């Protein structure tokens, strides 16, 4: 990424903020906002990981700037291909910059030895398809790359229970037909896309098997040990400080974060690791505040006697995506783009704290009789109102006030009126130019509209079924690939063993030794030894590489065959 591309991105960002939000950003302010937007994903946490420097507070206006950059990215994705290409170059540049900051860059080619990655609830729910497609793609590609790199994918039992609770709550709300108090990424997605209580309950019952299909195993936390006890009160204070007022919508969420971080410390046996490939366990989250808090605690309390860099207890999924993508970029060349689009989608969604404030206020107005049923439905369920809420508050719950709902209502109704007026104008123009044709095709248009409505209903109803078919297809591909991978392991291991025996041992009786076979087996043993010394490659990692390649290819072929491939449906 050159400075010309970066400066062009800043120019487009400033123009968008001026035109869409009537804000004059100087070049320095735009630069600070864009750098802060990137820092909030990886650089601050990665910096502490690399050299132990204090984690800086973002040098930009916080939530508002974060939202404005996300809004710009969404605009560029939909209406400005050149601008999006510029922004994508910036993100790829951040990926590569983070790789250059990585300690001992030569270790980038190393595979993981016995590292276990424990994932937070949002990462796994996204990978299961319970979020927008862009977020699912980014999450699943991260899991696949980690698995192909010989990592072990895990989640704690309490994380699994939390996922069950989320799905159970959605099921209960859908059964009662009352979703007024629903909030959160997964809940909103399932409701917005017409999932039924039965669809969600099926996922909940089958949850552990679906996680296994993603190569994720559910594990209990290790038992507490006095010598490995952390200061949980101090850790909780840091989490509260980083997340901020109202950050934990669920009071149990902080306790689960503390449980996860302390469990990782026990799994490491209190040890400290310079390289990620050697670390025994790492917690992976989508919450930048949790990653910052854990890094601060780890540096100040656990690693204060250590010299040099150490791998933190917790990593942001963005940071981990960067590091694992650099290991094998050709396996997922579009991952930076997928990661960017996923972040845009998440960044334009109201936080739980903001949504709770908003939902409480519209419920209060409705109970007071100040909102009709039609207006309540518009405010509560329409994407137009949700976007208006974010535009007015810039995603900052502190900007929400008594008059915000009325402003959202005015903006939403204005948007609806504008859409209707645009349609009427188009219809009037068409009528003026082709009165006869309009009369002749009115019946066809009505039929087409009815058919479109039925098709949309059918698509909504079948989305859960589509996910079920995809899960079965992927499970079949995984089983076949696993068998081939194990076969490859047996063949490689046997060949290496036989080669070692033939080339080293002397038998008391004459043993025929074909020269070609002996040479080939000896060469194979030598290659395996060199690969292990230089790259840490083992017979197991080679067989897993074979398994991953076959699984990925089979998934693609079977999805196309059964009509569940996103590309074939587009």
N, C-alpha and C positions, 0 to 999 in steps of 0.2 A: 504493500500500500504506500503510494507516494503522497507527499504533502499536497500536491495538486488535487488528488482525489479527496483527501481529508478536508481541505479548504472548500472544495465544491460542496461537500456534504454540509459543512457549517453554513454556507450561503443559503442552501435550500432549507435548512432547519430554521434559520432566522426569518426567511421569507414566509414560511408556513406559519410560524408563531405570530407574525405580524398580521397576516391575512385572516387566520382562523380565530385568533384569540386577542387581537389588537394589543399585542405586547411588543415593545421595542427591545430586542436583545442586542447588546453589543457583540462584537466578535468574541471578546473575552468571556462574556456570559454564556454564549452558545457553546464555546469550547469547554467551559467549566461544566455545563449541563451534560454534554455528550461524554466527557471523561468520567463524570460522576455516574452516569448511566452504565458505563462499562465497569467502573470500579465496584459498583453495587452488586455485580455479578461474580467477579472473580479476583480482580487485581489486589484489593486490600487484603483479603484472606490469603491469597497465594503469596503475597509479599511477606506476611508474617510467617508463613510456612517455610519460605526460602531462607531468610536471614534473621528472623526473630525481631525485626524492627517493630516498634509500637504501631498498632493498627490505627490509621488516621481516620478522623471523622470526615465524612464527605464534604468537600469544599464547594457545595452548591446548595440551592435552596430546598433540597430535599424532595418531598413527595410531589410537589407541584412540577418541578423540573423533570422528575421521572415520568410523570404522566404526559407532559408536553412532548418529550422525546418519543415515547411510545405512540402517541397520537400522530406524530410526524412519520414514524415508521409505518404505521397502518395506512396512512395517506399515500406514502410512496409505494407500498406494496400494491395498492389498488389502482392508483391513478398516475404514478410517476415511475415507470420502469427504470429510467436512468438514475433517478434519485435512490431507488432501492438497491440498484447495483452498487452505487457509491457506498451506501450504508453497509451492504453485505461485505464489501471490501474492508471497511473499517473493522467489522466483527472478525473477519478472517485474520486481519492484522493483529487484533487483540489475542486471538488463539495462538498465533505464532510467537507473539511477544511473551506470552506466559510460558511458552515452551522454552524460550531462550533464558528466562529467569529460573528455570528448573535446575536444581543442584545436580551437577555432573550430567551434562547434556548427553553424554555417551550412554547413560543408563536408560535413555528413552526407548531404546530397542529391547530392553530386558522385558521378559514376561514376569507376571506375578508368580511368586513361589507358593505361598499359602495364605495370601491376604484374603480376609473376609470383609466384604462390603455389606453393611446393614443399612437398608433403605427406609426412609421415613414414609409415612402414609401417602402424601400427595404424589410422590414419584411412582409408587406402585399402582395407585388408582389410575394414574395417567397411562401407565403401561398396559393396564387391563382394558383400556378403551373406554373408560368412564370419564372422558374429557374430550375436548375438541381434537380433531384428527392431527393437527400440527403438534400438539403437546404429546399425543400418543406416539407419534413418529419419533420425536426427540428422545422420549423415555425408553422406548423399546430398542432404539439403535444404541443407546448408551449401555443397556443391559447386554445386548448381543456382543458389542465390542469388548466389554469386560470379560464375558464368558470366553470369547475367542482368545483373550490374552491370559487365560488360565486362572482368572480370579474366581473366588467362590462368592455367590450371591445369596444374601440372607435377609431375614427380617426378624425382629424380636417378637416374642409371643404377645407382648403388650401392644406392639404396633399392629399385629394381626387382629387383636381384639378391638383396637380402635377402628380399623377398617370395617370390621363386622358391625360396630356400633353406628358408623356413618350410614352403611347400607340398611341397617335395621330401622334407623330413624326415618330414612326416605320412604321405606316400605310402609311404615306406620302412617306417615303423613299422606301418602297416596291412597292408602286404604280408607282413611277418614275423609279424603277430599279436601283437606285443609293444609295448604302449603304456605300460609301467611308468614310463618316464622322460620321458614327454610332459608338458609344462606350457605355460602361456601361454593367453591368451584365445582365439585362433583354434584352436589345437590342441585344447583342451578342448571347444570348441563342435563342431568337426567330429566328434570321437570320441563325444561325448555324444549327437549327433543321428544317429548311424549312417551317416555317410558312408563309402563304400568307397574303396579305393586308386584305382580307376579314375575315380571321381567327382572326386577331388582332382587327379589327374594331368591330367584334361581341363581343369580350371580353370588349372592351371599352364602347359600348352601354349598356351592361348588367352589368357594373361594380358594381353599388350600390347593386343590388340584389345578386350578388355573394359574396359581403362583408357581407351582411345580413346572408347568408348561413353559414358564418364563425362566426356568432354571433357578428359581428363588425358593430356598428352604426356610421354614419357620423354626426358630430356635428359642429355647428358654434362656433367660439371662443367667450368667454364672452366679454361683452363691457368693454372698458377701464375705469378705475377709478383712480382718482388722487392719492388717498391714497395707491393704490396697484401698482403704477408705479415703474418699475425697471430702472436702468441705462442701457438703451439699447446700448449706444455707448461703454460702458465698456464691456458689454457682447459680443458685436461684436468683440472688440479687442482681448478678450480671445479666441474666436472661431478662429480668424485668426491666432493667435499665436500657438494654438494647432494643427490646420489642416495643417498649414505650407504653404510655397509658392506653388501656383498652386493646392492647395488642393481642392478648390471649382471650379470645371470645369464650373459649371453654376453659374453666378454671383448672381442669385436670391436665390440660395440654402441657403446661409448664412442668408439672411433675413427671409426665412421660418423657419430656426432653431431658430432664435431669437423670431419670432412670437409664435412658439410652446412653448418655455420655459417660456416666459412672460405670455402666456395664462394659463399654468399650475399653475403659482404663483397666478393668479387671481382666478382660480377655487378653490384653497385652501383657498381663503380669506385672504391670507397673513399668514396663520397659519403654525406652525412647528410641525412635528410628529416624535415620537421616533420609532414607529412601522409601518412597511409597511402596515399591515392590517388595520391601522387606517387612513392612508394618503388618502386624498380625490381624488388626481389625480397624475399620474406619466407619464412622456413621455418616451417611449421605442424606442431605436435606435440601429442600427448595427454599428454605427460610434463611435469608442472608443474615438476619439479626441473630439467629441461633448459632450460625457459623462464626460470626464475629465474637459473640459472647464466649463460646467454647475456646476459641483461639486466645482470647485475652486471659481467660482463666488458666489455660494450659501453660502459657508463657510465664504468667506471674506466679502461679502456685506450683505446678508440677515440674516445669522445665527450667525453673530459675537457677538450678545448679548445673544445668547442662551447658556445654559449650557448642556453639554452632546451631545449625538448623535442625528442627525436629518436625515430624509429621503430626499435625494437630489431631485431636480426637474426632473432629467433625469437619467435613468438607462440603462446600456448596456443590450442587449437582452440575452447575455451570463450570466450575473449576475442574471437577473430575472429568467432565466431558472434554474439556480442553486437553488435559493430559493424556487421556486414553485415545483421543482422536489423533494426536501427534504420533502415537505409536504406530498406527496403521491407517493413515488418511485415505488410502485407496480403497479400503474396505467400506467406507461410508463417506464418499466425496461430498455429498450434499448435507452432511450433518451440521456444519456451521449455519447453513441457510435454514434448516429445520429448527435448529436451536433458536435462531433469531425470530422466526415466525411464531414459535411457541411462546417466547418471552413477550412478543407484542400482544398476543391474545391474553396472556395472564395480566399484563400491565394495564390493560384497558378495562379490567373487571374490578368493581368496587371491593375494597377490603371487607372482611367480616365485620369489623367495628363500624365502618361507614354504613354498610348495608343494614345492620341492626338498628342504628339511629334512624335511618330513612324509613325502614319498615315500621318501626314503633310509631313514628310521626304520622304516616299515612293511615295506620290503624286507629290512632287517636282521633284524627280528623274524620274518619269514617264513622266511628262510634258517636261522635258529636253531631253527625248529620251534615258535615260540611263537604262531604264527597259523595257523589252519586256512585252507584254500582259500576257504571260505565267508566267514569273517571278513575275509580279505584283500580279497576282492571287494567286500564292504560298505564297507570303509575306502577302497579305491582308486577305486571307480567311482560310488558313490552320492552324490546331491546332499545327502542327509541328513547324511552324514559331512562333506562339504565345509562345510555350514552350521555343523555342530557345531564344526569346527576354527576357523572364524572367530568363533563365539560365545565359545569358550574363550580364544582368544588376542587377540580384538578386532582381528585383522588384523596384529598386531605380531609379527614373527618373533623379537624378543627375548624374548617371553613363551613361546616354544616350548621345552619341556624334556623330559627323559627320560620323564616320566609322561604327557605330553600325548596320545600315541597311545592309551593305555589309557583316558584320560578321554573321548576322542572315541569310542572303541569302546563304552564304557558308555552314553554319551549316545545314540549311534546305535541301539544295541540296545534301549534304553529307548523310543526314538521308534518303532521298528518294533513292539515289543511293544504300545505304546499304540495304534498303528494297528490291530493285529490284535485287541486286546481291544475296541476301539471297534466294529470290524466284528462281532465275536462278540456283543457286547451288543445291537447293532442287530438282528442275526439272531435272537437269543433273544427279544427283545421282539416282533419280527414274528411269530415262531413261536407265541408265547403268544397273540397277538391273532388270528392267522389261520392256524391249523395246516393246515386243509384247503387254503387257497389256496397255501400254501408248497409242499405236496406236489404240487399240480396244476401249479405253475409251475417246479418244480426243473429240469425238462428244458429249458424255455424260457430260464431263467437261464444254464444251462450253454451253450446254443447262442449266447446273446447274448454271453457272455463270450468264447467262441471267436471269434465274429465281430468283437468289439471288438479282440481281439488281432491278428486278421488285418488289420483296418483300420489299427491302429497300425503294423504292419509295413509295410503298403502305403504309409502316409503317410511313414514314415521312408525307404523305398526311393525314393519319388517326389520327395523334397525337392530332390535335385540336378537331376532332370529339370525340376521347376518353375522352378528358377533358370535353367536353359538356355532354356526357353520365354520367360521374362520377359526374358532378355538379347536374344533374337531380336526380340521385340515392341518393346522399347525402341530397338533399333538401327534398326528400320523407322521408328518415329516420329521418331527423330533425323534420319534421312536425308531424310524428307519435309520436316521443319521446316527443315533446313539449306538445301534447295532453295528453299523459300518465302522464307527469310531473305535468301538471296543475290539472289532476284528482287526483294525489297523494296529491297535495297541498290542494285541497278541502276536501278530505277525512280526512287528518291529522288535518286540521284546524277545521273541523266540530266535529271530535272526541274529540279534545282538548277542544273545546267550550262546548260540551255536558257534558264532564267529569267534567269540572269546575262547570257548573250549578248544576249538580246532587249532587256533593260532597259539595257544599258551600251553595246553596240557600235552604231555607225552604219554601214550598208552603202552602197556607192556605187550600188547599184541599188534600185529600190523593192521592199520586202519587206512582204507583207501581215501585219499585226499585229492579230489579233482582240483587242479590248479586254478581254473577259472572260478570255481565256487569258493575256494579258500580265499582267493584274492578279493572277490566281491564282498564276502562277509567281513573280511579284515578291514576293507576300505569303509564299509558301513559302520563298523565299531569305531574307527578313527574319526569319521564324520560326526558321529553322535558325541564323542568325547570333546571334540573341538567346539561343537555347538553348545554343549553344556558349559564349557569353560568361558566362552566369549559372551553368549547370550542368555545363559541360564536355561537353555532349551533341554527338555527331558522327553523321554518316549511318551509320557502322558500328555505333555503340552503339544507334541506333534500330532498325536491321535486326536486331541481336542480340536486342533486346527482343521484336520480332515473332517471331523464331525460338524464343526461350525459351517464350513464351506458347503458341505452336502445339505445340511439343514436349511441354509439360506436359499440354496438353489431349488430344493424340493418345495419349500414354502411358496416361492414365486411361481413355480410350475403348477402346483396343486391349486393355489388361489385363482390363477387364471382359468384352470380347467373347470373349477366349480363356480366361477363367476363372482368371486368375492374379493378380487384384487382391485384396490382403489383406482389404479390406472386404467383397468379394463372397463370400469363402470363410469369413468369420466366422460 
